[in-house]
Every structure is written in structure tokens, then in C-alpha cells.
Amino acid sequence: MTTRIVLGWDGGTAARAALRWAAARVTGSVGRLVVVHAVPDDPGAPVLAVADRGVRASVWVAAGSPDVDLAVEVLLGAVDGDCVLVVGHDVVPDARGSRPSVAARLVDAAPCSVVVVPADTTTGRGVVVGVDVRSASATALRFAGQEARRTGATLRAVAVWSPPWHDADARRHELQLLEERVEDALLGLPDVDVHRELVEGPVARRLTDAADGAALLVLGAGPHHRRGGTVVDQVIRASRTAVAVVR
């Protein structure tokens, strides 16, 4: 399991929500939280040393947990494939089809898994993972299973499909594929309580609905392109649950 979490910090409400999520995840564990920030290339901006001191002070206050092994860095180059990058996000549920959000662009660009925490996220319970039964979902399933075991929560594995007609045999086949994907991915996590669900409808909307009230929604970082933007971008825009996009 990843032990280093990298948080993008700009001091805003969304960043503070992301910091609380990240700090809670590493408190009492062997994890380490690294906060990264930037200084504008502007003659009127504070010099790096001054800006860095201000960020350090703000982060320690906002984290609200003296037990976190926390470092503050300036260069985002510290992010690599073994990290989890955590960023805040202001929810814009009606922005479907517009430019990808900053969070979604970070998901595309980062070499690691990214957790997007909405500014108005609420404390939920349980972990939901979106499963594409026709593509590789094992990495997302394992990440979700490990998070469910870490928190002692139930894991809901949700597959969304759009059948061309109501066919009982086709539905049984989809359920069988879902069962196989879950079983193969979670062989090493026999103690996790897993519920499997097959739902119909628009993928992003159904996943967002399924995650309502959960602590975390986990998605794979595949392309998932749909009209109006990728499924990942649509979910990030609308979800009020933290979303982990795993690669």
C-alpha cells in the first residue's frame, strides 16, 4: 500500500478539505504527508523563503493533527508513480461538456493515483468502487479493498451497464463477469465485506449516486470517454464524495 501522500496546496477551502482527508489517512500509520505549493512568477509575489514559511504555518494549523509526519515542499517534481496525490476541488455539477476541471487535468497528467476531495465533502461511511467488467479494474478494486480494510468499512463494487434490451440471460452474464473481476482482484483480502451491484443508466450519474454518503469513490484511470467529457471528469465535477482515480 502506498505510504507517501502528496497534497497540492493553494490555501483555499477545497485545499483545506483535501488536507483534512489526507491528514486523517496518515495519522497513526506509517504514512507520510508531503504538501506541495507554488509561488507565482511575479515581481510582486513574496520571495520563496517567505512564502514557504507562510505555507508551513497555514498547513500545520489546517491539518489539526500533531501526529502527522508532514513535510512541506515546493517542487511538484517530488510526485512519482508510488505516491498518492491529493487535491481539493470546488464542485460544479452543471459544468458538463465544458473544459476539463483542474482536478481532472491533474488526473490526466499525474504519474500516480489522484484523490480529489470536494470543498463541501461530508464525512461518509464505506467505500464504493466502479468496476468496468470489460476492461482491467483490478488495480482500482485492490486500492478500494485495501482502503475498506484499513477503515473497517464495507466495500460496494458497482458495475454500470446499458443493455440494448431487457434480457435476463444478458444480465446474469454481466453479474458473472462482475463476480469474476471482484474475486480475482481481492484474493489477498478475504476479510473485506464486499457487496456487488449491477445498475443500469448513465455511467457517471450512477456512480455518483452510488457513492452518495460513502467515504470514498474509487475509479480506474482508464479513458472512459463519453459525450460531455470523460466519466472521470463528470464524476469529479458532480461528486460530493472524495474520488480516488487509481493507476
Buried (B, 14 or more C-beta within 10 A) or exposed (E): EEEBBBBBBBBEEBBBBBBBBBBBBBBEEEBBBBBBBBBEEEEEEEEEEEBBEEBBEBBBEBBEBEEBBBBBBBEBEEBEEEBBBBBBBBBEEEBBEEEBBBBBEBBBEBEBBBBBBBBEBEEBEBBBBBBBBEEEBBBBBBBBBBBBBEBEBBBBBBBBBEEEEEEEEEBEEBBEBBBEBBEEBBEEBEEBEBEBBBEEEBBBBBBBBBBEEBBBBBBBBBEBEBEBBBBBBBBBBBBBBBBBBBB
